[in-house]
Amino acid sequence: MEPLLALVGPTASGKTEAGIGLAEALGAEILSVDSMLVYRGMDIGTAKPTQEQRARVPHHLLDLVEPSEPFSVAAFQAVARDAARDVRRRGRHPLLVGGSGLYYRAVVDELDFPGTEPGVRRELEAEAAAVGGEELYGRLMELDPVAASRIEPGNVRRTVRALEVAAITGRPFSSFAASWESYPDERVRVAGIRMSPELLAVRIERRVADMLEAGWLDEVRALVDGGFGGWLTSSQAIGYAELARHLAGELSIDGAAAATVRRTRTLARRQMSWFRRDPRIAWFDVGEEGAGEVVDRIRTHLEAA
């Protein structure tokens, strides 16, 4: 089977528009590999492709579930592989585009994801609500320091997941990643977008401002009115949590925006740290215009698959 094609890189680097240009040139359809684009109604703050962009190129793996619904990377893996097979059956190329390293690898590699136990998870979530996520993260650091080093301290969802897996399997969560050190060349041909941290920081700040101007706060208000604060996974999305705190009177709008910029910059660093471990990625350095500058060169690289 021909390898999958992929375009990856940090948030705000211009992957979305570049991916559309690549898909048009390659006769491809886009499979989003982004952990937050699966949620309906979370559009502005996740920089979800617009209806106009989706009209240019078919997009898959968007708007899969409501923000209140549980969703896992294992579920995403199954849906994504079905989507890739369907695209191929129609004589088109699947092109993965996104910045979630785990979701990208879930599609292209044979990663093993342990199961879930709702009862255990509910207990851990209740404990997180009672004592705080930092307390649980401290426990994870003692139990599985390798897993803890790969999780943002404030990410309660992933901390709970790591502790859940340890509880139901008797194995450290990090032990399931042992097979992840293999990167088979035949599975994927992938291009990565790389940008200087200084330039990316400017683009991130500008994008947050543009999102707010586009009505992001109203989007979050609608979600909060529907019970958003109780949805553990989706409510931790960058910017959504901060704007929800603003609506609750806990942060000024400027404070929420600044916190969103800081978290987004941290996310970009973690994304690059993840992707740098994959030796299959051919890196393309870009400037102020983002990934659009190198579409032709990336196309040449991907067509060599």
ChimeraX commands (.cxc) that place a marker at each C-alpha (Angstrom):
marker #1 position 0.00,0.00,0.00 radius 0.5
marker #1 position 1.20,3.50,-0.77 radius 0.5
marker #1 position 2.30,5.50,2.27 radius 0.5
marker #1 position 0.01,8.10,3.72 radius 0.5
marker #1 position 0.87,11.74,3.03 radius 0.5
marker #1 position 1.05,14.26,5.86 radius 0.5
marker #1 position 1.72,17.90,6.66 radius 0.5
marker #1 position 2.46,18.65,10.31 radius 0.5
marker #1 position 3.83,21.47,12.41 radius 0.5
marker #1 position 3.06,23.85,15.26 radius 0.5
marker #1 position -0.12,25.83,15.71 radius 0.5
marker #1 position -0.38,29.13,13.79 radius 0.5
marker #1 position 2.24,28.15,11.21 radius 0.5
marker #1 position -0.20,28.24,8.28 radius 0.5
marker #1 position -0.82,24.51,7.84 radius 0.5
marker #1 position -4.52,24.82,7.07 radius 0.5
marker #1 position -4.26,26.97,3.95 radius 0.5
marker #1 position -1.08,25.24,2.80 radius 0.5
marker #1 position -2.77,21.85,3.23 radius 0.5
marker #1 position -5.64,22.97,1.01 radius 0.5
marker #1 position -3.22,24.08,-1.70 radius 0.5
marker #1 position -1.37,20.77,-1.46 radius 0.5
marker #1 position -4.57,18.74,-1.58 radius 0.5
marker #1 position -5.74,20.57,-4.69 radius 0.5
marker #1 position -2.40,19.92,-6.40 radius 0.5
marker #1 position -2.17,16.27,-5.33 radius 0.5
marker #1 position -5.77,15.21,-5.92 radius 0.5
marker #1 position -6.09,14.58,-2.19 radius 0.5
marker #1 position -8.69,14.93,0.54 radius 0.5
marker #1 position -7.71,16.23,3.96 radius 0.5
marker #1 position -7.85,14.18,7.14 radius 0.5
marker #1 position -7.54,16.52,10.11 radius 0.5
marker #1 position -5.22,15.27,12.85 radius 0.5
marker #1 position -6.11,17.78,15.53 radius 0.5
marker #1 position -7.50,16.77,18.91 radius 0.5
marker #1 position -9.85,19.75,19.26 radius 0.5
marker #1 position -11.28,19.98,15.75 radius 0.5
marker #1 position -13.38,16.88,16.51 radius 0.5
marker #1 position -15.77,18.97,18.65 radius 0.5
marker #1 position -18.84,20.62,17.15 radius 0.5
marker #1 position -19.44,24.25,17.96 radius 0.5
marker #1 position -15.79,24.91,18.78 radius 0.5
marker #1 position -14.89,26.61,15.52 radius 0.5
marker #1 position -13.32,30.03,15.93 radius 0.5
marker #1 position -10.97,29.24,18.79 radius 0.5
marker #1 position -9.70,26.02,17.21 radius 0.5
marker #1 position -9.09,27.71,13.83 radius 0.5
marker #1 position -11.32,25.09,12.24 radius 0.5
marker #1 position -11.32,25.23,8.41 radius 0.5
marker #1 position -14.10,27.49,7.17 radius 0.5
marker #1 position -17.00,26.34,5.01 radius 0.5
marker #1 position -15.34,28.07,2.05 radius 0.5
marker #1 position -12.13,26.13,2.64 radius 0.5
marker #1 position -14.05,22.86,2.98 radius 0.5
marker #1 position -15.82,23.61,-0.29 radius 0.5
marker #1 position -12.43,23.77,-2.04 radius 0.5
marker #1 position -11.23,20.42,-0.67 radius 0.5
marker #1 position -13.17,17.71,1.20 radius 0.5
marker #1 position -12.18,17.59,4.88 radius 0.5
marker #1 position -12.65,14.61,7.18 radius 0.5
marker #1 position -12.53,14.07,10.97 radius 0.5
marker #1 position -14.06,17.43,11.83 radius 0.5
marker #1 position -17.14,17.87,14.05 radius 0.5
marker #1 position -17.26,14.23,15.09 radius 0.5
marker #1 position -18.80,14.69,18.55 radius 0.5
marker #1 position -20.48,17.21,20.82 radius 0.5
marker #1 position -18.18,18.90,23.34 radius 0.5
marker #1 position -20.10,17.11,26.11 radius 0.5
marker #1 position -19.36,13.66,24.67 radius 0.5
marker #1 position -16.37,11.57,25.76 radius 0.5
marker #1 position -13.85,10.97,23.00 radius 0.5
marker #1 position -10.46,9.26,22.99 radius 0.5
marker #1 position -7.48,8.92,20.72 radius 0.5
marker #1 position -8.34,5.23,20.34 radius 0.5
marker #1 position -11.78,6.18,19.01 radius 0.5
marker #1 position -10.14,8.71,16.71 radius 0.5
marker #1 position -7.72,6.06,15.44 radius 0.5
marker #1 position -10.56,3.80,14.32 radius 0.5
marker #1 position -12.57,6.56,12.65 radius 0.5
marker #1 position -9.51,8.03,10.94 radius 0.5
marker #1 position -8.37,4.73,9.47 radius 0.5
marker #1 position -11.86,4.10,8.12 radius 0.5
marker #1 position -11.82,7.57,6.55 radius 0.5
marker #1 position -8.42,6.96,4.94 radius 0.5
marker #1 position -9.60,3.68,3.46 radius 0.5
marker #1 position -12.73,5.34,2.10 radius 0.5
marker #1 position -10.73,8.12,0.44 radius 0.5
marker #1 position -8.47,5.56,-1.20 radius 0.5
marker #1 position -11.41,3.48,-2.42 radius 0.5
marker #1 position -12.56,6.54,-4.32 radius 0.5
marker #1 position -9.20,6.87,-6.02 radius 0.5
marker #1 position -8.04,9.88,-4.00 radius 0.5
marker #1 position -5.05,10.41,-1.70 radius 0.5
marker #1 position -5.56,10.92,2.04 radius 0.5
marker #1 position -3.53,13.93,3.22 radius 0.5
marker #1 position -3.16,14.23,6.99 radius 0.5
marker #1 position -2.92,17.84,8.17 radius 0.5
marker #1 position -2.58,18.99,11.76 radius 0.5
marker #1 position -0.53,19.65,14.84 radius 0.5
marker #1 position -1.58,16.92,17.30 radius 0.5
marker #1 position 1.37,14.56,17.28 radius 0.5
marker #1 position -0.45,11.76,19.08 radius 0.5
marker #1 position -3.39,11.85,16.68 radius 0.5
marker #1 position -1.04,11.90,13.68 radius 0.5
marker #1 position 0.86,8.86,14.91 radius 0.5
marker #1 position -2.36,7.07,15.87 radius 0.5
marker #1 position -3.29,7.08,12.19 radius 0.5
marker #1 position 0.06,6.26,10.59 radius 0.5
marker #1 position 1.56,3.82,13.11 radius 0.5
marker #1 position 0.47,0.72,15.00 radius 0.5
marker #1 position 0.16,2.35,18.40 radius 0.5
marker #1 position -1.37,0.41,21.26 radius 0.5
marker #1 position -3.97,2.27,23.32 radius 0.5
marker #1 position -5.13,0.73,26.60 radius 0.5
marker #1 position -8.82,0.51,27.35 radius 0.5
marker #1 position -10.92,2.61,29.70 radius 0.5
marker #1 position -12.91,2.00,32.88 radius 0.5
marker #1 position -15.60,4.65,33.36 radius 0.5
marker #1 position -15.96,4.00,37.08 radius 0.5
marker #1 position -12.25,4.51,37.76 radius 0.5
marker #1 position -12.20,7.60,35.60 radius 0.5
marker #1 position -15.20,9.12,37.38 radius 0.5
marker #1 position -13.50,8.61,40.74 radius 0.5
marker #1 position -10.32,10.29,39.52 radius 0.5
marker #1 position -12.27,13.16,37.98 radius 0.5
marker #1 position -14.16,13.64,41.24 radius 0.5
marker #1 position -10.89,13.63,43.12 radius 0.5
marker #1 position -9.43,16.20,40.73 radius 0.5
marker #1 position -12.43,18.42,41.34 radius 0.5
marker #1 position -12.06,18.02,45.11 radius 0.5
marker #1 position -8.31,18.40,45.62 radius 0.5
marker #1 position -7.18,19.99,42.36 radius 0.5
marker #1 position -5.30,18.79,39.31 radius 0.5
marker #1 position -1.92,19.63,40.83 radius 0.5
marker #1 position -2.45,17.06,43.57 radius 0.5
marker #1 position -3.16,14.35,40.99 radius 0.5
marker #1 position -0.22,15.45,38.86 radius 0.5
marker #1 position 2.06,15.13,41.90 radius 0.5
marker #1 position 0.84,11.58,42.40 radius 0.5
marker #1 position 1.54,10.79,38.76 radius 0.5
marker #1 position 5.07,12.18,39.10 radius 0.5
marker #1 position 5.70,9.69,41.91 radius 0.5
marker #1 position 3.99,6.77,40.17 radius 0.5
marker #1 position 5.16,7.32,36.59 radius 0.5
marker #1 position 7.68,10.17,36.18 radius 0.5
marker #1 position 8.18,9.34,32.50 radius 0.5
marker #1 position 4.50,9.84,31.73 radius 0.5
marker #1 position 4.38,12.97,33.90 radius 0.5
marker #1 position 7.28,14.51,31.98 radius 0.5
marker #1 position 5.23,14.25,28.80 radius 0.5
marker #1 position 2.08,15.87,30.24 radius 0.5
marker #1 position 1.53,19.55,30.87 radius 0.5
marker #1 position 1.04,19.95,34.67 radius 0.5
marker #1 position -2.25,21.76,34.13 radius 0.5
marker #1 position -3.69,19.13,31.80 radius 0.5
marker #1 position -6.07,17.37,34.18 radius 0.5
marker #1 position -7.59,15.23,31.42 radius 0.5
marker #1 position -4.30,13.58,30.48 radius 0.5
marker #1 position -3.23,13.25,34.11 radius 0.5
marker #1 position -6.48,11.45,34.91 radius 0.5
marker #1 position -6.02,9.21,31.88 radius 0.5
marker #1 position -2.49,8.21,32.91 radius 0.5
marker #1 position -3.64,7.36,36.43 radius 0.5
marker #1 position -6.69,5.50,35.10 radius 0.5
marker #1 position -4.54,3.28,32.88 radius 0.5
marker #1 position -2.18,2.49,35.75 radius 0.5
marker #1 position -5.13,1.60,37.99 radius 0.5
marker #1 position -6.88,-0.73,35.56 radius 0.5
marker #1 position -3.83,-2.42,34.00 radius 0.5
marker #1 position -1.30,-2.44,36.81 radius 0.5
marker #1 position 1.23,-1.02,34.37 radius 0.5
marker #1 position 2.68,2.48,34.14 radius 0.5
marker #1 position 1.00,4.53,31.43 radius 0.5
marker #1 position 4.42,5.21,29.88 radius 0.5
marker #1 position 4.98,1.47,29.31 radius 0.5
marker #1 position 2.38,1.51,26.55 radius 0.5
marker #1 position 4.56,3.93,24.62 radius 0.5
marker #1 position 7.46,1.48,24.39 radius 0.5
marker #1 position 6.49,0.44,20.86 radius 0.5
marker #1 position 6.17,4.08,19.86 radius 0.5
marker #1 position 9.93,4.38,19.38 radius 0.5
marker #1 position 9.59,2.64,16.00 radius 0.5
marker #1 position 9.06,4.90,12.98 radius 0.5
marker #1 position 8.49,2.71,9.88 radius 0.5
marker #1 position 9.37,4.65,6.73 radius 0.5
marker #1 position 6.89,2.78,4.56 radius 0.5
marker #1 position 3.84,4.07,6.47 radius 0.5
marker #1 position 4.02,7.78,5.73 radius 0.5
marker #1 position 5.73,10.48,3.71 radius 0.5
marker #1 position 5.57,13.62,5.80 radius 0.5
marker #1 position 6.56,17.27,5.59 radius 0.5
marker #1 position 6.95,19.46,8.64 radius 0.5
marker #1 position 6.63,23.24,8.91 radius 0.5
marker #1 position 9.33,24.92,11.00 radius 0.5
marker #1 position 9.35,28.58,12.03 radius 0.5
marker #1 position 11.52,30.59,14.42 radius 0.5
marker #1 position 10.02,30.83,17.94 radius 0.5
marker #1 position 10.10,34.63,17.76 radius 0.5
marker #1 position 8.12,34.77,14.53 radius 0.5
marker #1 position 5.70,32.10,15.66 radius 0.5
marker #1 position 5.05,34.08,18.84 radius 0.5
marker #1 position 4.07,37.12,16.77 radius 0.5
marker #1 position 1.72,35.03,14.63 radius 0.5
marker #1 position 0.14,33.46,17.71 radius 0.5
marker #1 position -0.55,36.82,19.31 radius 0.5
marker #1 position -2.03,38.15,16.08 radius 0.5
marker #1 position -4.21,35.07,15.65 radius 0.5
marker #1 position -5.65,35.29,19.16 radius 0.5
marker #1 position -6.56,38.93,18.52 radius 0.5
marker #1 position -8.16,38.02,15.18 radius 0.5
marker #1 position -10.20,35.23,16.80 radius 0.5
marker #1 position -11.54,37.58,19.45 radius 0.5
marker #1 position -12.48,40.08,16.78 radius 0.5
marker #1 position -14.25,37.31,14.85 radius 0.5
marker #1 position -16.60,36.58,17.75 radius 0.5
marker #1 position -14.77,33.96,19.79 radius 0.5
marker #1 position -16.17,35.27,23.07 radius 0.5
marker #1 position -19.73,34.81,21.81 radius 0.5
marker #1 position -18.87,31.25,20.78 radius 0.5
marker #1 position -17.58,30.49,24.27 radius 0.5
marker #1 position -20.64,32.17,25.86 radius 0.5
marker #1 position -22.92,29.83,23.91 radius 0.5
marker #1 position -20.90,26.82,25.05 radius 0.5
marker #1 position -20.93,27.96,28.68 radius 0.5
marker #1 position -24.70,28.45,28.52 radius 0.5
marker #1 position -24.92,24.83,27.39 radius 0.5
marker #1 position -22.91,23.52,30.35 radius 0.5
marker #1 position -19.39,23.79,28.95 radius 0.5
marker #1 position -17.63,24.06,32.32 radius 0.5
marker #1 position -18.58,20.51,33.24 radius 0.5
marker #1 position -17.14,18.93,30.11 radius 0.5
marker #1 position -13.73,17.75,31.24 radius 0.5
marker #1 position -11.95,17.28,27.90 radius 0.5
marker #1 position -13.27,20.03,25.67 radius 0.5
marker #1 position -13.43,22.65,28.40 radius 0.5
marker #1 position -9.65,22.50,28.79 radius 0.5
marker #1 position -9.11,23.65,25.20 radius 0.5
marker #1 position -6.70,26.56,25.03 radius 0.5
marker #1 position -8.51,29.88,25.11 radius 0.5
marker #1 position -11.90,28.34,25.84 radius 0.5
marker #1 position -11.00,27.79,29.48 radius 0.5
marker #1 position -9.59,31.31,29.78 radius 0.5
marker #1 position -12.58,32.97,28.14 radius 0.5
marker #1 position -14.94,30.91,30.30 radius 0.5
marker #1 position -13.12,32.30,33.33 radius 0.5
marker #1 position -13.55,35.81,31.93 radius 0.5
marker #1 position -17.29,35.23,31.55 radius 0.5
marker #1 position -17.35,34.01,35.16 radius 0.5
marker #1 position -15.75,37.28,36.28 radius 0.5
marker #1 position -12.44,35.65,37.21 radius 0.5
marker #1 position -10.28,37.23,34.47 radius 0.5
marker #1 position -10.34,40.45,32.50 radius 0.5
marker #1 position -10.59,40.05,28.74 radius 0.5
marker #1 position -7.00,41.26,28.40 radius 0.5
marker #1 position -5.91,38.76,31.03 radius 0.5
marker #1 position -7.75,35.96,29.26 radius 0.5
marker #1 position -6.14,36.89,25.94 radius 0.5
marker #1 position -2.66,37.06,27.48 radius 0.5
marker #1 position -3.11,33.69,29.20 radius 0.5
marker #1 position -4.31,32.20,25.91 radius 0.5
marker #1 position -1.23,33.49,24.10 radius 0.5
marker #1 position 1.04,32.02,26.78 radius 0.5
marker #1 position -0.63,28.61,26.67 radius 0.5
marker #1 position -0.59,28.58,22.88 radius 0.5
marker #1 position 3.14,29.33,22.81 radius 0.5
marker #1 position 3.71,26.51,25.28 radius 0.5
marker #1 position 1.62,24.22,23.09 radius 0.5
marker #1 position 3.71,25.12,20.03 radius 0.5
marker #1 position 6.90,24.22,21.89 radius 0.5
marker #1 position 5.47,20.89,22.96 radius 0.5
marker #1 position 4.25,20.16,19.44 radius 0.5
marker #1 position 7.72,20.76,18.03 radius 0.5
marker #1 position 9.30,18.65,20.77 radius 0.5
marker #1 position 6.98,15.79,19.81 radius 0.5
marker #1 position 7.52,16.08,16.07 radius 0.5
marker #1 position 11.30,16.40,16.34 radius 0.5
marker #1 position 11.40,12.82,17.61 radius 0.5
marker #1 position 10.05,11.53,14.28 radius 0.5
marker #1 position 12.98,11.02,11.86 radius 0.5
marker #1 position 10.61,10.61,8.91 radius 0.5
marker #1 position 9.65,14.29,8.87 radius 0.5
marker #1 position 11.32,16.42,6.19 radius 0.5
marker #1 position 11.47,19.95,7.59 radius 0.5
marker #1 position 10.68,23.09,5.62 radius 0.5
marker #1 position 11.67,26.42,7.18 radius 0.5
marker #1 position 9.22,29.26,6.61 radius 0.5
marker #1 position 9.12,33.00,7.26 radius 0.5
marker #1 position 6.45,35.53,8.04 radius 0.5
marker #1 position 3.99,34.26,5.41 radius 0.5
marker #1 position 3.92,30.80,6.97 radius 0.5
marker #1 position 3.58,27.46,5.23 radius 0.5
marker #1 position 2.18,29.00,2.05 radius 0.5
marker #1 position 5.72,29.97,1.08 radius 0.5
marker #1 position 6.85,26.38,0.59 radius 0.5
marker #1 position 3.81,24.62,-0.87 radius 0.5
marker #1 position 5.53,23.84,-4.17 radius 0.5
marker #1 position 8.58,22.36,-2.48 radius 0.5
marker #1 position 6.44,20.31,-0.11 radius 0.5
marker #1 position 4.41,19.05,-3.03 radius 0.5
marker #1 position 7.58,17.84,-4.76 radius 0.5
marker #1 position 8.63,16.04,-1.60 radius 0.5
marker #1 position 5.27,14.35,-1.11 radius 0.5
marker #1 position 4.94,13.35,-4.75 radius 0.5
marker #1 position 8.16,11.36,-4.42 radius 0.5
marker #1 position 6.27,8.89,-2.25 radius 0.5
marker link #1:1,2 radius 0.2
marker link #1:2,3 radius 0.2
marker link #1:3,4 radius 0.2
marker link #1:4,5 radius 0.2
marker link #1:5,6 radius 0.2
marker link #1:6,7 radius 0.2
marker link #1:7,8 radius 0.2
marker link #1:8,9 radius 0.2
marker link #1:9,10 radius 0.2
marker link #1:10,11 radius 0.2
marker link #1:11,12 radius 0.2
marker link #1:12,13 radius 0.2
marker link #1:13,14 radius 0.2
marker link #1:14,15 radius 0.2
marker link #1:15,16 radius 0.2
marker link #1:16,17 radius 0.2
marker link #1:17,18 radius 0.2
marker link #1:18,19 radius 0.2
marker link #1:19,20 radius 0.2
marker link #1:20,21 radius 0.2
marker link #1:21,22 radius 0.2
marker link #1:22,23 radius 0.2
marker link #1:23,24 radius 0.2
marker link #1:24,25 radius 0.2
marker link #1:25,26 radius 0.2
marker link #1:26,27 radius 0.2
marker link #1:27,28 radius 0.2
marker link #1:28,29 radius 0.2
marker link #1:29,30 radius 0.2
marker link #1:30,31 radius 0.2
marker link #1:31,32 radius 0.2
marker link #1:32,33 radius 0.2
marker link #1:33,34 radius 0.2
marker link #1:34,35 radius 0.2
marker link #1:35,36 radius 0.2
marker link #1:36,37 radius 0.2
marker link #1:37,38 radius 0.2
marker link #1:38,39 radius 0.2
marker link #1:39,40 radius 0.2
marker link #1:40,41 radius 0.2
marker link #1:41,42 radius 0.2
marker link #1:42,43 radius 0.2
marker link #1:43,44 radius 0.2
marker link #1:44,45 radius 0.2
marker link #1:45,46 radius 0.2
marker link #1:46,47 radius 0.2
marker link #1:47,48 radius 0.2
marker link #1:48,49 radius 0.2
marker link #1:49,50 radius 0.2
marker link #1:50,51 radius 0.2
marker link #1:51,52 radius 0.2
marker link #1:52,53 radius 0.2
marker link #1:53,54 radius 0.2
marker link #1:54,55 radius 0.2
marker link #1:55,56 radius 0.2
marker link #1:56,57 radius 0.2
marker link #1:57,58 radius 0.2
marker link #1:58,59 radius 0.2
marker link #1:59,60 radius 0.2
marker link #1:60,61 radius 0.2
marker link #1:61,62 radius 0.2
marker link #1:62,63 radius 0.2
marker link #1:63,64 radius 0.2
marker link #1:64,65 radius 0.2
marker link #1:65,66 radius 0.2
marker link #1:66,67 radius 0.2
marker link #1:67,68 radius 0.2
marker link #1:68,69 radius 0.2
marker link #1:69,70 radius 0.2
marker link #1:70,71 radius 0.2
marker link #1:71,72 radius 0.2
marker link #1:72,73 radius 0.2
marker link #1:73,74 radius 0.2
marker link #1:74,75 radius 0.2
marker link #1:75,76 radius 0.2
marker link #1:76,77 radius 0.2
marker link #1:77,78 radius 0.2
marker link #1:78,79 radius 0.2
marker link #1:79,80 radius 0.2
marker link #1:80,81 radius 0.2
marker link #1:81,82 radius 0.2
marker link #1:82,83 radius 0.2
marker link #1:83,84 radius 0.2
marker link #1:84,85 radius 0.2
marker link #1:85,86 radius 0.2
marker link #1:86,87 radius 0.2
marker link #1:87,88 radius 0.2
marker link #1:88,89 radius 0.2
marker link #1:89,90 radius 0.2
marker link #1:90,91 radius 0.2
marker link #1:91,92 radius 0.2
marker link #1:92,93 radius 0.2
marker link #1:93,94 radius 0.2
marker link #1:94,95 radius 0.2
marker link #1:95,96 radius 0.2
marker link #1:96,97 radius 0.2
marker link #1:97,98 radius 0.2
marker link #1:98,99 radius 0.2
marker link #1:99,100 radius 0.2
marker link #1:100,101 radius 0.2
marker link #1:101,102 radius 0.2
marker link #1:102,103 radius 0.2
marker link #1:103,104 radius 0.2
marker link #1:104,105 radius 0.2
marker link #1:105,106 radius 0.2
marker link #1:106,107 radius 0.2
marker link #1:107,108 radius 0.2
marker link #1:108,109 radius 0.2
marker link #1:109,110 radius 0.2
marker link #1:110,111 radius 0.2
marker link #1:111,112 radius 0.2
marker link #1:112,113 radius 0.2
marker link #1:113,114 radius 0.2
marker link #1:114,115 radius 0.2
marker link #1:115,116 radius 0.2
marker link #1:116,117 radius 0.2
marker link #1:117,118 radius 0.2
marker link #1:118,119 radius 0.2
marker link #1:119,120 radius 0.2
marker link #1:120,121 radius 0.2
marker link #1:121,122 radius 0.2
marker link #1:122,123 radius 0.2
marker link #1:123,124 radius 0.2
marker link #1:124,125 radius 0.2
marker link #1:125,126 radius 0.2
marker link #1:126,127 radius 0.2
marker link #1:127,128 radius 0.2
marker link #1:128,129 radius 0.2
marker link #1:129,130 radius 0.2
marker link #1:130,131 radius 0.2
marker link #1:131,132 radius 0.2
marker link #1:132,133 radius 0.2
marker link #1:133,134 radius 0.2
marker link #1:134,135 radius 0.2
marker link #1:135,136 radius 0.2
marker link #1:136,137 radius 0.2
marker link #1:137,138 radius 0.2
marker link #1:138,139 radius 0.2
marker link #1:139,140 radius 0.2
marker link #1:140,141 radius 0.2
marker link #1:141,142 radius 0.2
marker link #1:142,143 radius 0.2
marker link #1:143,144 radius 0.2
marker link #1:144,145 radius 0.2
marker link #1:145,146 radius 0.2
marker link #1:146,147 radius 0.2
marker link #1:147,148 radius 0.2
marker link #1:148,149 radius 0.2
marker link #1:149,150 radius 0.2
marker link #1:150,151 radius 0.2
marker link #1:151,152 radius 0.2
marker link #1:152,153 radius 0.2
marker link #1:153,154 radius 0.2
marker link #1:154,155 radius 0.2
marker link #1:155,156 radius 0.2
marker link #1:156,157 radius 0.2
marker link #1:157,158 radius 0.2
marker link #1:158,159 radius 0.2
marker link #1:159,160 radius 0.2
marker link #1:160,161 radius 0.2
marker link #1:161,162 radius 0.2
marker link #1:162,163 radius 0.2
marker link #1:163,164 radius 0.2
marker link #1:164,165 radius 0.2
marker link #1:165,166 radius 0.2
marker link #1:166,167 radius 0.2
marker link #1:167,168 radius 0.2
marker link #1:168,169 radius 0.2
marker link #1:169,170 radius 0.2
marker link #1:170,171 radius 0.2
marker link #1:171,172 radius 0.2
marker link #1:172,173 radius 0.2
marker link #1:173,174 radius 0.2
marker link #1:174,175 radius 0.2
marker link #1:175,176 radius 0.2
marker link #1:176,177 radius 0.2
marker link #1:177,178 radius 0.2
marker link #1:178,179 radius 0.2
marker link #1:179,180 radius 0.2
marker link #1:180,181 radius 0.2
marker link #1:181,182 radius 0.2
marker link #1:182,183 radius 0.2
marker link #1:183,184 radius 0.2
marker link #1:184,185 radius 0.2
marker link #1:185,186 radius 0.2
marker link #1:186,187 radius 0.2
marker link #1:187,188 radius 0.2
marker link #1:188,189 radius 0.2
marker link #1:189,190 radius 0.2
marker link #1:190,191 radius 0.2
marker link #1:191,192 radius 0.2
marker link #1:192,193 radius 0.2
marker link #1:193,194 radius 0.2
marker link #1:194,195 radius 0.2
marker link #1:195,196 radius 0.2
marker link #1:196,197 radius 0.2
marker link #1:197,198 radius 0.2
marker link #1:198,199 radius 0.2
marker link #1:199,200 radius 0.2
marker link #1:200,201 radius 0.2
marker link #1:201,202 radius 0.2
marker link #1:202,203 radius 0.2
marker link #1:203,204 radius 0.2
marker link #1:204,205 radius 0.2
marker link #1:205,206 radius 0.2
marker link #1:206,207 radius 0.2
marker link #1:207,208 radius 0.2
marker link #1:208,209 radius 0.2
marker link #1:209,210 radius 0.2
marker link #1:210,211 radius 0.2
marker link #1:211,212 radius 0.2
marker link #1:212,213 radius 0.2
marker link #1:213,214 radius 0.2
marker link #1:214,215 radius 0.2
marker link #1:215,216 radius 0.2
marker link #1:216,217 radius 0.2
marker link #1:217,218 radius 0.2
marker link #1:218,219 radius 0.2
marker link #1:219,220 radius 0.2
marker link #1:220,221 radius 0.2
marker link #1:221,222 radius 0.2
marker link #1:222,223 radius 0.2
marker link #1:223,224 radius 0.2
marker link #1:224,225 radius 0.2
marker link #1:225,226 radius 0.2
marker link #1:226,227 radius 0.2
marker link #1:227,228 radius 0.2
marker link #1:228,229 radius 0.2
marker link #1:229,230 radius 0.2
marker link #1:230,231 radius 0.2
marker link #1:231,232 radius 0.2
marker link #1:232,233 radius 0.2
marker link #1:233,234 radius 0.2
marker link #1:234,235 radius 0.2
marker link #1:235,236 radius 0.2
marker link #1:236,237 radius 0.2
marker link #1:237,238 radius 0.2
marker link #1:238,239 radius 0.2
marker link #1:239,240 radius 0.2
marker link #1:240,241 radius 0.2
marker link #1:241,242 radius 0.2
marker link #1:242,243 radius 0.2
marker link #1:243,244 radius 0.2
marker link #1:244,245 radius 0.2
marker link #1:245,246 radius 0.2
marker link #1:246,247 radius 0.2
marker link #1:247,248 radius 0.2
marker link #1:248,249 radius 0.2
marker link #1:249,250 radius 0.2
marker link #1:250,251 radius 0.2
marker link #1:251,252 radius 0.2
marker link #1:252,253 radius 0.2
marker link #1:253,254 radius 0.2
marker link #1:254,255 radius 0.2
marker link #1:255,256 radius 0.2
marker link #1:256,257 radius 0.2
marker link #1:257,258 radius 0.2
marker link #1:258,259 radius 0.2
marker link #1:259,260 radius 0.2
marker link #1:260,261 radius 0.2
marker link #1:261,262 radius 0.2
marker link #1:262,263 radius 0.2
marker link #1:263,264 radius 0.2
marker link #1:264,265 radius 0.2
marker link #1:265,266 radius 0.2
marker link #1:266,267 radius 0.2
marker link #1:267,268 radius 0.2
marker link #1:268,269 radius 0.2
marker link #1:269,270 radius 0.2
marker link #1:270,271 radius 0.2
marker link #1:271,272 radius 0.2
marker link #1:272,273 radius 0.2
marker link #1:273,274 radius 0.2
marker link #1:274,275 radius 0.2
marker link #1:275,276 radius 0.2
marker link #1:276,277 radius 0.2
marker link #1:277,278 radius 0.2
marker link #1:278,279 radius 0.2
marker link #1:279,280 radius 0.2
marker link #1:280,281 radius 0.2
marker link #1:281,282 radius 0.2
marker link #1:282,283 radius 0.2
marker link #1:283,284 radius 0.2
marker link #1:284,285 radius 0.2
marker link #1:285,286 radius 0.2
marker link #1:286,287 radius 0.2
marker link #1:287,288 radius 0.2
marker link #1:288,289 radius 0.2
marker link #1:289,290 radius 0.2
marker link #1:290,291 radius 0.2
marker link #1:291,292 radius 0.2
marker link #1:292,293 radius 0.2
marker link #1:293,294 radius 0.2
marker link #1:294,295 radius 0.2
marker link #1:295,296 radius 0.2
marker link #1:296,297 radius 0.2
marker link #1:297,298 radius 0.2
marker link #1:298,299 radius 0.2
marker link #1:299,300 radius 0.2
marker link #1:300,301 radius 0.2
marker link #1:301,302 radius 0.2
marker link #1:302,303 radius 0.2
marker link #1:303,304 radius 0.2
marker link #1:304,305 radius 0.2
view
